[in-house]
């Protein structure tokens, strides 16, 4: 089974996508399952992981409803307020739905870079472990050392790093990101998503811009812990679904079978 491990749906009238403004004109409209299915067919993708785009419980319930209506959505990565006093109870309730496979706080948008290490969040992380949920780490390069520390505190927490931690490809920043990603890959069992890189490269990207970053992730995480995701529709700011799909397959070469399928099934405990 070929799996797209990172895609989004949204409906503007729901009103909880604070980051989604008219300035992002190509994205400022509804994106629904009928918009995605032609791309899945063209690229022979059989299933997806639907990932949160708003920091609300309401959106998580909305995504679970879409997952119930669309069999190709194999799992949902939702959101819970990990600072809430009843975070563990909220996680337990959501986890009763078998389509919930993970949770994702929007760490990249939180002003405090040390937020994930706050002691009061430990209960929520332990609840994720107890309910066999994956933690999607939406982090930037500056968060990687803290992510290492977090995983040291919670060694049983299953972690998937989104978008290769968003290296600043358009500015050619490589060395510090590469060092921290290598350290994290070597010292933890985290997975990493091969997603979002084309957007980080900017509109004038070329495959040569992106290739060193993909090569480094493949070297660090290997063919068994790297997971392909489209990041659709956000990817359309820089490339079509098929462009990113085909380029990623070309860059990982003979390693594509696991990266485009079974690794996502392992990381998210899919049937």
C-alpha positions in Angstrom: 0.0 0.0 0.0 1.3 3.4 -1.0 0.6 6.0 1.8 0.7 9.8 1.8 1.5 10.3 5.5 0.8 14.1 5.6 -2.2 15.9 4.0 -4.8 18.4 5.1 -8.4 19.3 4.5 -10.0 22.5 5.6 -13.2 24.5 5.3 -12.8 28.3 5.7 -16.3 28.9 7.2 -15.2 26.8 10.3 -13.2 29.8 11.3 -10.4 28.3 13.4 -7.5 28.4 11.0 -5.7 31.5 12.4 -2.7 31.2 10.1 -4.8 30.9 6.9 -5.4 34.5 5.6 -6.2 36.0 2.2 -2.5 36.7 1.9 -2.1 33.0 1.1 -4.3 33.3 -1.9 -3.7 29.9 -3.4 -4.6 28.2 -0.1 -7.4 30.5 0.9 -10.3 28.3 -0.2 -11.9 25.1 0.9 -9.9 21.9 0.3 -12.0 18.7 0.6 -11.6 15.0 -0.2 -13.0 15.4 -3.7 -10.1 17.8 -4.5 -7.5 15.3 -3.4 -8.8 12.1 -4.8 -7.7 12.8 -8.4 -4.1 13.3 -7.2 -4.2 10.1 -5.2 -5.4 8.2 -8.3 -2.8 9.7 -10.6 0.0 8.8 -8.2 -1.5 5.5 -7.2 -1.7 6.5 -3.5 -4.1 4.2 -1.7 -4.3 5.8 1.8 -3.5 9.0 3.7 -2.8 10.4 7.1 -5.0 13.5 7.7 -3.1 16.0 9.8 -4.5 18.9 11.9 -4.3 22.5 10.6 -6.1 24.3 13.5 -5.3 24.2 17.3 -8.9 23.3 18.3 -10.7 20.1 19.4 -13.5 21.1 17.0 -11.2 20.6 14.1 -10.1 17.2 15.4 -13.7 16.1 15.5 -14.2 17.5 12.0 -11.3 15.5 10.7 -12.5 12.3 12.4 -15.9 12.8 10.7 -14.1 13.2 7.3 -12.1 10.0 8.1 -15.3 8.1 8.8 -16.8 9.2 5.4 -13.6 8.5 3.3 -12.0 5.1 3.6 -8.8 6.3 2.1 -8.1 8.4 5.2 -6.4 5.7 7.3 -5.7 7.8 10.3 -6.0 11.3 11.8 -3.3 13.3 13.6 -5.4 15.7 15.8 -4.8 18.3 18.4 -5.4 18.6 22.2 -4.5 21.5 24.5 -1.7 19.8 26.4 -1.7 22.6 28.9 -5.3 21.8 29.9 -5.8 20.3 33.3 -7.9 17.6 31.8 -5.6 16.9 28.8 -5.2 13.2 29.8 -8.9 12.8 29.9 -9.4 14.5 26.6 -6.8 12.3 25.0 -8.4 9.2 26.4 -11.8 10.2 25.0 -10.4 11.0 21.6 -8.4 7.7 21.5 -11.6 5.8 21.7 -11.9 6.5 17.9 -9.7 4.0 16.1 -9.0 6.5 13.3 -7.1 8.8 15.8 -3.4 7.8 15.4 -1.6 10.8 16.7 -1.6 14.3 18.1 0.3 17.5 17.0 0.7 20.7 18.9 1.7 23.5 16.6 5.1 24.0 18.2 6.4 26.1 15.3 3.9 28.8 16.1 4.5 28.9 19.9 6.7 31.9 20.9 8.4 30.0 23.7 11.0 27.7 22.2 11.1 25.7 25.5 7.4 25.1 25.6 7.6 21.4 24.9 9.7 21.0 28.1 7.2 22.5 30.5 6.6 20.1 33.3 2.9 20.4 33.2 2.8 18.9 29.7 4.3 15.6 30.9 0.9 14.2 31.8 -0.3 14.7 28.2 2.7 13.1 26.7 2.4 10.1 29.0 -1.3 9.8 28.1 -0.2 9.7 24.4 2.1 6.8 25.3 -0.7 5.0 27.3 -3.1 5.2 24.3 -0.5 4.2 21.7 -0.7 7.6 19.9 2.2 9.1 17.8 3.5 12.6 18.6 3.9 14.6 15.4 6.7 17.1 16.1 6.0 20.2 14.1 9.3 21.8 14.9 11.9 24.1 13.3 15.7 23.6 13.4 16.0 25.7 16.5 13.7 23.2 18.4 15.8 20.0 17.7 17.9 20.1 20.9 14.7 20.5 23.0 13.1 17.6 21.1 16.1 15.4 22.0 15.5 16.4 25.6 11.8 15.7 25.4 12.4 12.2 24.0 14.9 11.6 26.8 12.2 12.4 29.4 9.7 10.2 27.6 11.6 7.3 26.0 8.5 5.4 25.1 7.0 8.3 23.2 6.7 7.5 19.5 7.8 10.5 17.5 7.5 11.6 13.9 9.3 14.8 12.9 7.3 16.7 10.4 8.8 18.2 7.2 12.4 17.2 8.1 12.2 20.0 10.8 11.8 22.6 8.0 15.4 23.4 7.1 15.8 26.8 5.5 16.6 25.5 2.0 15.9 28.8 0.3 18.7 30.4 2.4 21.1 27.5 2.0 21.3 26.9 5.7 22.4 23.3 6.2 25.3 22.6 8.6 23.7 23.1 12.0 20.4 21.5 10.9 22.3 18.6 9.5 24.3 18.1 12.7 21.2 18.2 15.0 19.2 15.9 12.7 22.0 13.4 12.6 22.4 13.5 16.4 18.7 13.0 16.9 18.5 10.1 14.4 21.4 8.4 15.9 20.4 8.7 19.6 16.6 8.2 19.3 14.2 6.0 17.4 12.3 8.9 15.9 10.8 8.7 12.4 11.0 11.7 10.0 8.7 12.9 7.3 10.0 13.5 3.9 7.5 16.3 3.4 7.3 20.1 3.1 10.8 20.5 1.7 9.7 21.9 -1.7 7.8 24.7 0.2 10.9 25.5 2.2 12.9 25.7 -1.0 10.7 28.5 -2.3 9.1 29.1 -5.6 12.3 29.1 -7.7 13.4 25.7 -6.4 15.2 23.1 -8.4 15.8 19.5 -7.6 19.5 20.3 -7.0 18.4 22.7 -4.2 16.5 19.9 -2.4 18.6 16.9 -3.2 21.3 17.4 -0.4 18.6 17.7 2.3 16.9 14.5 1.1 20.2 12.7 0.9 21.1 13.7 4.4 17.7 12.6 5.8 18.0 9.3 4.1 21.5 8.8 5.4 20.5 9.7 8.9 17.1 8.0 9.3 17.7 5.2 6.7 15.0 3.6 4.5 13.1 2.3 7.5 12.4 5.5 9.4 11.8 8.0 6.6 8.2 8.6 5.6 6.9 10.3 2.5 4.1 12.9 2.8 2.7 15.4 0.3 1.8 18.2 2.7 -1.0 18.9 0.2 -2.4 21.4 -0.3 0.4 23.5 1.3 2.8 22.0 -1.2 0.9 23.7 -4.0 2.6 27.0 -3.0 5.7 25.6 -4.7 4.8 22.5 -6.7 2.0 20.2 -7.8 1.2 17.0 -5.9 2.6 14.9 -8.7 5.8 17.0 -9.0 6.7 16.5 -5.4 5.6 12.8 -5.5 7.8 12.1 -8.5 10.7 14.1 -7.3 10.7 12.4 -3.9 10.6 9.0 -5.6 13.5 9.9 -7.8 15.6 11.2 -4.9 15.1 8.2 -2.7 15.5 5.7 -5.5 15.3 2.0 -4.6 14.4 2.9 -1.0 11.0 4.1 -2.0 8.9 1.0 -1.1 9.2 1.5 2.7 9.3 5.3 2.6 6.1 5.5 0.5 4.2 2.9 2.5 5.2 0.5 5.3 7.1 3.1 7.4 3.9 5.1 7.8 2.1 2.0 8.7 4.6 1.3 11.5 4.9 4.8 12.7 1.1 5.2 13.1 0.2 1.6 13.9 -2.1 1.4 10.9 -3.9 -1.9 10.3 
